[in-house]
Amino acid sequence: MRIPFVDLKAQYLGIKTEMDCAIQAVINDSAFIGGKNLKSFEMNFADFIGARHCIGVGNGTDALFITLKALGIGAGDEVITAANSFIATSEAITATGARVVFVDCDERTYNIDVAGIERAVTKKTRAILPVHLYGQPADMDGIMEIACRHGLHVIEDSAQAHGAGYKGRKAGKFGTAACYSFFPGKNLGAYGDGGAIVTDDDSLATSARMYANHGRIEKYNHEFEGVNSRLDGLQAAILDVKLKHLDRWTERRRAIALRYDAGLGGIVITPFAPEHVRHVYHLYVIRVRDRAFLAKILSEKGISTGVHYPIPLPFLNAYKYLGHTPGDFPVAHLLKDEILSLPIYGDMTDEQADYVIETVREALNNA
Ligand SMILES: *Cc1c(COP(=O)(O)O)cnc(C)c1O
């Protein structure tokens, strides 16, 4: 049996009629930039999170960058973020001119360590940028308490956490703003690049919308210089169709995760999700001592896997200038050689999941 890491083709076939119809309508209307499809998706996605505003932008990296810029963060400022994330998170900080300050992760949830945030706060800190890694909300109570006490903005990197929950509230509703990616492989993915900023703050929403659109509200009346970062009409229409199915796909991901938990618990370290979170399993990440061996056997048996991420951000050449050593991030350093992401997606069948479980069990029993 061949099990891909994600199966975008199966997802498309499941909604083909609806999707083809929506795409054709955009072309018929020539509604390529802005227009009613964008408005509709922005409204529906804001409703989905329960927020006042949603601003569609070009991608998730831009969503983070534009939010930071719109909050006036730049040179001389520091922004605290997680050591284990995709580089987009820290790139967006550096792109504003601010300095990125990395904090290690919690050994059980793999999310940013709250005690580490407290130690990293200085007079220059302006914001905390937690990542809801793998689809599991970061410890928002702890983060909001520190942010409140020090007067810091919180920007949630929700690129992997569409629809995730924390103590009965949606992730993305805690900070000043939340940033989403609609990269095709994300839980809610476009047919190309896309992203969004979600916020309850009226003035931030206006600034971010202007910054993303050349610093303007009216056509040729520019209040300041911004960038061109838009969610196009075609992607918006595609996302609007997919949004209707997102809860169903998420429930399927959670069911697969439960199945993996039951089949693999005790054999490998399975993900830890506290009672009070709704994990949306963008990734199902196990820990196993001989990762290379397991990945090789799975690959031979047709099962695709991934590592998210093989090099924690502070140890990348891109951040050599910060002069970090493994001792600065002991947990991220330990995890990087043991984490392995198993296939998980909204159209995965029980049979496929069982095949993954059996193959992992066989590989490790024979090891
Ligand atoms: C995917 C991702 C991003 C960036 O999103 P793009 O749409 O690819 O620019 C940012 N942060 C995290 C955690 C991501 O996984």
The ligand as a Tripos MOL2 file, in Angstrom:
@<TRIPOS>MOLECULE
LIG
   15    15     1     0     0
SMALL
NO_CHARGES

@<TRIPOS>ATOM
      1 C1          3.4150   27.4710    6.7260 C.3       1 LIG1
      2 C2          3.8470   28.2790    7.8910 C.ar      1 LIG1
      3 C3          4.0820   29.6590    7.7970 C.ar      1 LIG1
      4 C4          4.1590   30.4020    6.5060 C.3       1 LIG1
      5 O1          3.1010   30.3150    5.6680 O.3       1 LIG1
      6 P1          3.2810   30.5370    4.0810 P.3       1 LIG1
      7 O2          1.8730   30.6570    3.6210 O.co2     1 LIG1
      8 O3          3.9780   29.3380    3.5400 O.co2     1 LIG1
      9 O4          4.0510   31.7960    3.8820 O.co2     1 LIG1
     10 C5          4.3620   30.3580    8.9600 C.ar      1 LIG1
     11 N1          4.4450   29.7320   10.1410 N.ar      1 LIG1
     12 C6          4.2630   28.4130   10.2670 C.ar      1 LIG1
     13 C7          4.3510   27.7860   11.6170 C.3       1 LIG1
     14 C8          3.9740   27.6300    9.1470 C.ar      1 LIG1
     15 O5          3.8090   26.3050    9.2810 O.3       1 LIG1
@<TRIPOS>BOND
     1     1     2 1
     2     2     3 ar
     3     2    14 ar
     4     3     4 1
     5     3    10 ar
     6     4     5 1
     7     5     6 1
     8     6     7 2
     9     6     8 1
    10     6     9 1
    11    10    11 ar
    12    11    12 ar
    13    12    13 1
    14    12    14 ar
    15    14    15 1
@<TRIPOS>SUBSTRUCTURE
     1 LIG1         1 GROUP 0 **** ****
